[in-house]
């Protein structure tokens, strides 16, 4: 079947992909995925030719994309992240308390310089200096753990 122009064809394919994503949970694997999505595309072409095309556009976060696997959630990536986090915690534990506190407040709790200074009873310039030194020490500690 042919559509009138490339724009209609692109719209039909795009709508078919969106329909497939919306109905991914209904794919029963009785046929191949290619056959299943081809049938969806064929139905969409019929709708376009008959003037009954579904023009509903839903935001991507409502199309089931959030259900697709995140490449960062793969087991090997999760393991690598856990190992890196454990290394960071070990390196952080090696720092003297005054530097560890500045890293925790500034980087982990994302406090401003003023809030960190107030929390530690320091001046803003002292927080900046300690934070700089703490980051250098943390980097050295991380390098020595590898």
MARBA-3410 file (N, C-alpha, C, O; in Angstrom, 1 decimal):
146
0.8,-1.2,0.0,0.0,0.0,0.0,0.9,1.2,0.0,1.9,1.3,0.6 ~ 0.4,2.2,-0.7,1.2,3.4,-0.8,0.4,4.6,-0.2,-0.9,4.6,-0.2 ~ 1.1,5.5,0.4,0.5,6.7,0.9,0.8,7.8,-0.1,1.6,7.7,-1.1 ~ 0.1,9.0,0.1,0.2,10.0,-0.9,1.6,10.7,-1.0,2.0,11.2,-2.0 ~ 2.3,10.8,0.1,3.6,11.4,0.1,4.5,10.9,1.3,4.0,10.2,2.1
5.7,11.4,1.3,6.6,10.9,2.3,6.2,11.4,3.7,6.5,10.7,4.7 ~ 5.6,12.5,3.8,5.2,13.1,5.1,4.2,12.1,5.7,4.3,11.8,6.9 ~ 3.2,11.7,4.9,2.2,10.8,5.5,2.9,9.4,5.9,2.5,8.9,6.9 ~ 3.8,9.0,5.1,4.5,7.7,5.4,5.3,7.9,6.7,5.2,7.0,7.5 ~ 6.0,9.0,6.9,6.8,9.2,8.1,5.8,9.3,9.3,6.1,8.7,10.3
4.7,10.0,9.1,3.7,10.0,10.2,3.2,8.7,10.6,3.0,8.4,11.8 ~ 2.9,7.9,9.6,2.3,6.5,9.8,3.3,5.7,10.6,3.0,4.9,11.5 ~ 4.6,5.7,10.2,5.6,4.9,10.8,5.8,5.4,12.2,6.0,4.6,13.2 ~ 5.9,6.7,12.4,6.0,7.3,13.8,4.9,6.9,14.7,5.1,6.5,15.8 ~ 3.7,6.9,14.1,2.5,6.6,14.9,2.5,5.1,15.3,2.2,4.7,16.3
3.0,4.3,14.3,3.1,2.8,14.5,4.1,2.5,15.6,3.8,1.6,16.5 ~ 5.2,3.2,15.6,6.2,3.0,16.7,5.6,3.4,18.1,5.8,2.7,19.0 ~ 4.9,4.5,18.1,4.3,5.0,19.4,3.3,4.0,19.8,3.2,3.7,21.0 ~ 2.5,3.4,18.9,1.5,2.4,19.2,2.2,1.2,19.8,1.7,0.6,20.8 ~ 3.3,0.8,19.1,4.0,-0.4,19.6,4.5,-0.2,21.0,4.4,-1.1,21.8
5.1,1.0,21.3,5.6,1.3,22.6,4.5,1.2,23.6,4.6,0.7,24.7 ~ 3.3,1.8,23.3,2.2,1.8,24.2,1.7,0.4,24.5,1.2,0.2,25.6 ~ 1.8,-0.4,23.5,1.2,-1.8,23.7,2.3,-2.9,23.8,2.0,-4.0,23.5 ~ 3.5,-2.5,24.2,4.6,-3.5,24.3,4.2,-4.6,25.2,4.7,-5.8,25.0 ~ 3.5,-4.3,26.3,3.1,-5.4,27.2,2.2,-6.4,26.6,2.0,-7.5,27.1
1.5,-6.1,25.5,0.6,-7.0,24.8,1.3,-7.9,23.8,0.6,-8.8,23.3 ~ 2.5,-7.7,23.6,3.3,-8.5,22.6,3.4,-9.9,23.2,4.1,-10.0,24.3 ~ 2.8,-10.9,22.6,2.8,-12.2,23.2,3.8,-13.2,22.7,3.9,-14.3,23.1 ~ 4.6,-12.7,21.8,5.7,-13.5,21.2,5.2,-14.8,20.4,6.0,-15.8,20.3 ~ 4.0,-14.8,20.0,3.5,-15.8,19.1,4.0,-15.7,17.7,4.2,-16.7,17.0
4.3,-14.4,17.4,4.9,-14.1,16.1,6.2,-13.4,16.4,6.4,-13.0,17.5 ~ 7.0,-13.1,15.4,8.2,-12.4,15.6,7.9,-10.9,15.8,6.8,-10.4,15.5 ~ 8.8,-10.2,16.5,8.6,-8.8,16.8,8.4,-8.0,15.4,7.6,-7.1,15.4 ~ 9.1,-8.4,14.4,9.1,-7.8,13.1,7.7,-7.9,12.5,7.1,-6.9,12.0 ~ 7.1,-9.1,12.6,5.7,-9.3,12.1,4.7,-8.5,12.9,3.8,-7.9,12.3
4.9,-8.4,14.2,4.0,-7.7,15.1,4.0,-6.2,14.8,2.9,-5.6,14.6 ~ 5.2,-5.6,14.7,5.2,-4.2,14.4,4.9,-3.9,13.0,4.3,-2.8,12.7 ~ 5.1,-4.8,12.1,4.7,-4.6,10.7,3.2,-4.6,10.6,2.6,-3.8,9.8 ~ 2.5,-5.4,11.3,1.0,-5.4,11.4,0.5,-4.1,11.9,-0.5,-3.5,11.4 ~ 1.1,-3.6,13.0,0.7,-2.3,13.5,0.9,-1.2,12.5,0.1,-0.3,12.3
2.0,-1.2,11.8,2.3,-0.2,10.7,1.3,-0.3,9.6,0.8,0.7,9.1 ~ 1.0,-1.6,9.2,0.0,-1.8,8.2,-1.4,-1.2,8.6,-2.1,-0.6,7.8 ~ -1.8,-1.5,9.8,-3.0,-1.0,10.3,-3.0,0.6,10.3,-4.0,1.2,10.0 ~ -1.9,1.1,10.7,-1.8,2.6,10.7,-1.9,3.2,9.3,-2.5,4.2,9.1 ~ -1.3,2.5,8.3,-1.4,2.9,6.9,-2.9,2.9,6.5,-3.3,3.8,5.8
-3.6,1.8,6.8,-5.0,1.8,6.5,-5.8,3.0,7.1,-6.6,3.6,6.5 ~ -5.5,3.3,8.3,-6.1,4.4,9.0,-5.8,5.7,8.3,-6.7,6.5,8.1 ~ -4.6,5.9,7.9,-4.2,7.1,7.2,-4.9,7.2,5.8,-5.4,8.3,5.5 ~ -5.0,6.1,5.1,-5.6,6.1,3.8,-7.1,6.3,3.9,-7.7,6.9,3.0 ~ -7.7,5.9,5.0,-9.2,6.1,5.2,-9.5,7.4,5.9,-10.6,7.7,6.1
-8.4,8.1,6.2,-8.6,9.4,6.9,-9.0,9.3,8.4,-9.5,10.2,9.0 ~ -8.7,8.1,8.9,-9.0,7.9,10.3,-7.7,7.8,11.2,-7.7,7.2,12.3 ~ -6.7,8.4,10.7,-5.4,8.4,11.4,-5.6,8.9,12.9,-6.3,9.9,13.1 ~ -4.9,8.2,13.8,-5.0,8.6,15.2,-4.0,9.8,15.3,-2.8,9.6,15.1 ~ -4.5,10.9,15.6,-3.6,12.1,15.7,-3.3,12.4,17.1,-2.8,13.5,17.4
-3.6,11.5,18.0,-3.3,11.8,19.4,-1.8,11.7,19.6,-1.1,10.7,19.3 ~ -1.2,12.7,20.2,0.2,12.7,20.5,0.3,12.7,22.0,-0.1,13.7,22.7 ~ 1.0,11.7,22.5,1.1,11.6,24.0,2.6,11.9,24.3,3.5,11.6,23.5 ~ 2.8,12.5,25.4,4.2,12.8,25.9,5.0,11.5,25.9,4.4,10.4,26.3 ~ 6.3,11.6,25.7,7.1,10.4,25.7,7.1,9.6,27.0,7.1,8.4,27.0
7.0,10.4,28.1,7.0,9.7,29.4,5.8,8.9,29.6,5.7,8.1,30.6 ~ 4.7,9.1,28.8,3.5,8.4,28.9,3.4,7.2,27.9,2.4,6.5,27.9 ~ 4.4,7.1,27.1,4.4,6.1,26.0,5.0,4.8,26.5,5.2,3.9,25.6 ~ 5.4,4.6,27.7,6.0,3.4,28.2,7.5,3.4,28.0,8.1,2.3,28.3 ~ 8.1,4.5,27.6,9.5,4.5,27.5,10.2,4.3,28.8,11.4,3.8,28.8
9.6,4.7,29.9,10.1,4.5,31.2,10.2,3.0,31.6,11.0,2.7,32.5 ~ 9.5,2.2,30.8,9.6,0.7,31.1,10.7,0.0,30.4,11.1,-1.1,30.8 ~ 11.3,0.7,29.4,12.4,0.1,28.7,13.6,0.1,29.5,13.8,0.9,30.4 ~ 14.5,-0.9,29.3,15.7,-1.1,30.1,16.6,0.1,29.9,16.9,0.6,28.8 ~ 17.1,0.7,31.0,18.1,1.7,31.0,19.4,1.0,30.9,19.8,0.2,31.7
20.3,1.5,29.9,21.6,0.8,29.7,22.4,0.9,31.0,23.3,0.1,31.2 ~ 22.2,1.9,31.8,23.0,2.1,33.0,22.5,1.1,34.1,23.1,1.0,35.2 ~ 21.3,0.5,33.9,20.8,-0.5,34.9,21.2,-1.9,34.6,20.7,-2.8,35.3 ~ 22.0,-2.1,33.6,22.5,-3.5,33.3,23.3,-4.0,34.5,24.0,-3.2,35.1 ~ 23.3,-5.3,34.7,24.0,-5.8,35.9,25.5,-5.5,36.0,25.9,-5.1,37.1
26.2,-5.5,34.9,27.6,-5.2,34.9,27.8,-3.7,35.3,28.8,-3.3,35.9 ~ 26.9,-2.8,34.8,27.0,-1.4,35.1,26.7,-1.2,36.5,27.3,-0.3,37.2 ~ 25.7,-1.9,37.1,25.4,-1.7,38.5,26.5,-2.2,39.4,26.8,-1.5,40.3 ~ 27.1,-3.3,39.0,28.3,-3.8,39.8,29.4,-2.7,39.8,30.0,-2.5,40.8 ~ 29.7,-2.2,38.6,30.8,-1.2,38.5,30.4,0.0,39.3,31.3,0.5,40.0
29.2,0.5,39.3,28.8,1.6,40.1,29.0,1.3,41.6,29.4,2.2,42.3 ~ 28.5,0.1,42.0,28.7,-0.2,43.4,30.1,-0.3,43.8,30.5,0.2,44.9 ~ 31.0,-0.8,43.0,32.4,-0.8,43.3,33.0,0.6,43.4,33.8,0.8,44.3 ~ 32.6,1.4,42.4,33.1,2.8,42.5,32.6,3.5,43.7,33.4,4.3,44.4 ~ 31.4,3.3,44.1,30.9,3.9,45.3,31.6,3.4,46.5,31.8,4.2,47.5
31.8,2.1,46.6,32.6,1.6,47.7,34.0,2.2,47.8,34.5,2.5,48.9 ~ 34.6,2.3,46.7,36.0,3.0,46.7,35.9,4.4,47.1,36.8,4.9,47.9 ~ 34.9,5.1,46.7,34.7,6.5,47.1,34.5,6.6,48.7,35.1,7.4,49.3 ~ 33.7,5.7,49.2,33.5,5.7,50.6,34.7,5.4,51.4,35.0,6.0,52.5 ~ 35.5,4.4,50.9,36.8,4.1,51.6,37.8,5.2,51.5,38.4,5.5,52.5
37.8,5.9,50.4,38.7,7.1,50.2,38.3,8.2,51.1,39.1,8.9,51.7 ~ 37.0,8.4,51.2,36.4,9.4,52.0,36.7,9.2,53.5,37.0,10.1,54.3 ~ 36.6,7.9,53.9,36.9,7.5,55.3,38.4,7.8,55.7,38.7,8.0,56.8 ~ 39.3,7.8,54.7,40.7,8.0,54.9,41.0,9.5,55.2,42.0,9.8,55.8 ~ 40.1,10.4,54.8,40.4,11.8,55.0,40.3,12.2,56.5,39.5,11.6,57.2
41.1,13.2,56.8,40.9,13.7,58.2,39.5,14.3,58.3,38.9,14.8,57.3 ~ 39.0,14.3,59.5,37.6,14.7,59.8,37.3,16.1,59.2,36.2,16.2,58.6 ~ 38.1,17.1,59.4,37.8,18.4,58.9,37.6,18.5,57.4,36.8,19.3,56.9 ~ 38.4,17.7,56.7,38.2,17.6,55.2,37.0,16.8,54.8,36.3,17.1,53.9 ~ 36.8,15.7,55.5,35.7,14.8,55.2,34.4,15.6,55.4,33.4,15.4,54.5
34.3,16.3,56.4,33.0,17.1,56.7,32.7,18.1,55.6,31.6,18.3,55.1 ~ 33.8,18.8,55.1,33.6,19.8,54.0,33.1,19.1,52.8,32.2,19.6,52.1 ~ 33.7,17.9,52.4,33.3,17.2,51.2,31.8,16.7,51.4,31.0,16.9,50.5 ~ 31.5,16.2,52.6,30.1,15.7,52.8,29.1,16.9,52.7,28.1,16.7,52.0 ~ 29.4,18.0,53.3,28.5,19.1,53.2,28.4,19.8,51.8,27.3,20.0,51.3
29.5,20.0,51.2,29.5,20.7,49.9,29.1,19.8,48.8,28.3,20.2,47.9 ~ 29.7,18.6,48.7,29.5,17.7,47.5,28.3,16.8,47.7,27.6,16.5,46.7 ~ 28.2,16.2,48.9,27.2,15.2,49.0,25.8,15.8,49.4,24.8,15.4,48.9 ~ 25.8,16.8,50.3,24.6,17.4,50.7,24.3,18.7,49.9,23.3,19.3,50.0 ~ 25.3,19.1,49.0,25.2,20.2,48.1,24.8,21.5,48.8,24.0,22.3,48.3
25.4,21.7,50.0,25.2,23.0,50.7,26.1,24.1,50.0,27.1,23.8,49.4 ~ 25.6,25.3,50.1,26.4,26.4,49.6,27.6,26.7,50.5,27.7,26.1,51.5 ~ 28.5,27.5,50.0,29.7,27.9,50.8,29.3,28.5,52.1,29.8,28.2,53.1 ~ 28.3,29.4,52.0,27.8,30.2,53.2,27.2,29.2,54.2,27.5,29.3,55.4 ~ 26.4,28.3,53.7,25.7,27.3,54.6,26.7,26.4,55.2,26.6,26.0,56.4
27.7,26.0,54.5,28.8,25.1,55.0,29.6,25.9,56.0,29.9,25.3,57.1 ~ 29.9,27.1,55.7,30.7,27.9,56.7,29.9,28.1,58.0,30.5,28.0,59.0 ~ 28.7,28.4,57.9,27.8,28.5,59.1,27.8,27.2,59.9,27.8,27.2,61.1 ~ 27.6,26.1,59.2,27.5,24.8,59.8,28.8,24.4,60.5,28.7,23.8,61.6 ~ 29.9,24.8,60.0,31.2,24.4,60.5,31.9,25.5,61.4,33.0,25.4,61.9
31.2,26.7,61.5,31.7,27.8,62.2,33.0,28.3,61.6,34.0,28.5,62.3 ~ 33.1,28.4,60.3,34.2,28.9,59.6,33.9,30.1,58.7,32.7,30.4,58.6 ~ 34.9,30.7,58.2,34.6,31.8,57.2,34.5,31.1,55.8,34.8,30.0,55.6 ~ 33.9,31.9,54.9,33.7,31.4,53.6,35.0,31.1,52.9,35.1,30.0,52.2 ~ 36.0,31.9,53.1,37.3,31.6,52.5,37.9,30.4,53.0,38.6,29.7,52.3
37.7,30.1,54.3,38.3,28.9,54.9,37.6,27.7,54.4,38.2,26.6,54.1 ~ 36.3,27.8,54.1,35.6,26.6,53.5,36.1,26.4,52.1,36.3,25.2,51.7 ~ 36.3,27.5,51.3,36.8,27.3,50.0,38.2,26.6,50.0,38.4,25.7,49.2 ~ 39.0,27.1,50.9,40.4,26.5,51.0,40.3,25.0,51.4,41.0,24.2,50.8 ~ 39.6,24.7,52.4,39.4,23.3,52.9,38.8,22.4,51.8,39.2,21.3,51.6
37.8,23.0,51.1,37.2,22.2,50.1,38.2,21.8,49.0,38.2,20.7,48.5 ~ 39.0,22.8,48.6,40.0,22.6,47.6,41.0,21.5,48.0,41.3,20.6,47.3 ~ 41.5,21.7,49.2,42.4,20.7,49.8,41.8,19.3,50.0,42.4,18.3,49.7 ~ 40.5,19.3,50.4,39.8,18.0,50.6,39.7,17.3,49.3,39.8,16.0,49.2 ~ 39.4,18.0,48.2,39.2,17.3,46.9,40.5,16.8,46.4,40.6,15.7,45.9
41.6,17.5,46.7,42.9,17.0,46.3,43.3,15.7,47.0,43.8,14.7,46.5 ~ 43.0,15.8,48.3,43.3,14.6,49.2,42.4,13.4,48.8,42.9,12.3,48.8 ~ 41.2,13.7,48.5,40.3,12.6,48.1,40.7,12.0,46.8,40.7,10.8,46.6 ~ 41.2,12.8,45.8,41.7,12.2,44.5,42.9,11.4,44.8,43.0,10.3,44.2 ~ 43.8,11.8,45.6,45.0,11.0,46.0,44.6,9.7,46.6,45.1,8.6,46.3
43.6,9.8,47.5,43.1,8.6,48.2,42.5,7.6,47.2,42.7,6.4,47.3 ~ 41.7,8.1,46.3,41.1,7.3,45.3,42.1,6.6,44.4,42.0,5.4,44.0 ~ 43.2,7.4,44.0,44.2,6.8,43.1,45.0,5.7,43.9,45.4,4.8,43.2 ~ 45.2,5.9,45.1,46.0,4.9,45.9,45.2,3.6,46.1,45.8,2.6,46.4 ~ 43.8,3.7,46.0,43.0,2.5,46.1,43.0,1.6,44.9,42.6,0.4,44.9
43.3,2.2,43.8,43.3,1.4,42.5,44.4,0.5,42.3,44.5,-0.2,41.3
END
